[in-house]
Amino acid sequence: MIEKITHVPIVVSDQDRALKFYTEVVGLEKRADYGLPGKGR
């Protein structure tokens, strides 16, 4: 039985749009945002 989930990867084509959806519509909390300098997240 799964007792706890800490990370779930979700592949999207537009990261800014997905972030807005998951935080504003679904109500999830953004806790971190990782990316490489000069590249996308």
Number of C-alpha atoms within 10 A of each C-alpha: 3 4 4 6 6 4 6 6 5 6 8 10 7 8 12 10 10 14 15 14 13 13 12 11 9 9 10 12 10 10 5 5 6 7 8 7 7 6 6 8 10
